[in-house]
Amino acid sequence: MYKLTYSPASPYVRKVRLAGYLSGLNDQIELLNPDHETHIKMKSNNPLGKIPVLMTPNNQYIFDSRVIVELFNDTSGKLYPNDDNKKIILTNAALAEGLVDASLLYVYSIRYSGDQKPSEVWQKLQLTKIKNTIDYLDTNVLNDFNSSNLFISHIGLIVALDYLNFRKIYDWELKTKNLDAWHKQVSASLPGYKETYPKDPS
Ligand SMILES: N[C@@H](CCC(=O)N[C@@H](CS)C(=O)NCC(=O)O)C(=O)O
């Protein structure tokens, strides 16, 4: 069995879980809650203090989410193709991940502001990245993220768009047409979509 540091709200953990579903490995992944002794031990193995961390069946610790995805792809071959399209798929996945990064930096600007007011300059910087990327995607998603197979790029973008909704950061659904249609179509066919939809820890 694989062991995975779990958090129901984390977009990077969700990406790894969806990659597990698409790779056919979901049944082999045990989720460990934040208060689980092994979760704490696994997390402490990453000096950056970030999740996800994966423990492989032979007790190796792997982070970050991109490396875990690569490991799952080595096993399944299902997350990106090993041909000329590989770099395109991974570039699209990186764009989606940038959307998650900007969203999380926005959320953290509030969560870790202590008794100070969050920096408006910082928030505006992140919101501009988010808005520009959503505009870009609304124009290009049907070409760039279009294939008969689902890949890690699809997972990444679904995770990013749902996280924007979950944290109410930017109402992209109201502002897009192609992207909204793409999301409806892909989310309906992505294995594990509903099971992994973000929620606050109980
Ligand atoms: N690049 C990392 C990012 C992971 C990350 O930032 N995870 C968040 C949870 S969603 C975290 O652990 N944050 C705590 C922190 O930054 O200290 C990855 O892809 O795994």
PDBQT file of the ligand as one rigid body, heavy atoms in Angstrom, charges set to zero:
ROOT
HETATM    1  N1  LIG A 301       4.857  22.441  -4.606  1.00  0.00    +0.000 N 
HETATM    2  C1  LIG A 301       4.219  21.709  -3.527  1.00  0.00    +0.000 C 
HETATM    3  C2  LIG A 301       3.222  22.600  -2.843  1.00  0.00    +0.000 C 
HETATM    4  C3  LIG A 301       2.573  21.918  -1.642  1.00  0.00    +0.000 C 
HETATM    5  C4  LIG A 301       1.855  22.901  -0.710  1.00  0.00    +0.000 C 
HETATM    6  O1  LIG A 301       2.082  24.116  -0.751  1.00  0.00    +0.000 OA
HETATM    7  N2  LIG A 301       0.966  22.350   0.124  1.00  0.00    +0.000 N 
HETATM    8  C5  LIG A 301       0.255  23.150   1.088  1.00  0.00    +0.000 C 
HETATM    9  C6  LIG A 301      -1.092  22.523   1.415  1.00  0.00    +0.000 C 
HETATM   10  S1  LIG A 301      -2.250  22.783   0.115  1.00  0.00    +0.000 SA
HETATM   11  C7  LIG A 301       1.048  23.171   2.371  1.00  0.00    +0.000 C 
HETATM   12  O2  LIG A 301       1.525  22.157   2.822  1.00  0.00    +0.000 OA
HETATM   13  N3  LIG A 301       1.151  24.353   2.983  1.00  0.00    +0.000 N 
HETATM   14  C8  LIG A 301       1.784  24.543   4.253  1.00  0.00    +0.000 C 
HETATM   15  C9  LIG A 301       2.975  25.425   4.145  1.00  0.00    +0.000 C 
HETATM   16  O3  LIG A 301       3.253  25.988   3.061  1.00  0.00    +0.000 OA
HETATM   17  O4  LIG A 301       3.654  25.558   5.153  1.00  0.00    +0.000 OA
HETATM   18  C10 LIG A 301       3.572  20.462  -4.101  1.00  0.00    +0.000 C 
HETATM   19  O5  LIG A 301       3.251  20.463  -5.303  1.00  0.00    +0.000 OA
HETATM   20  O6  LIG A 301       3.409  19.453  -3.395  1.00  0.00    +0.000 OA
ENDROOT
TORSDOF 0
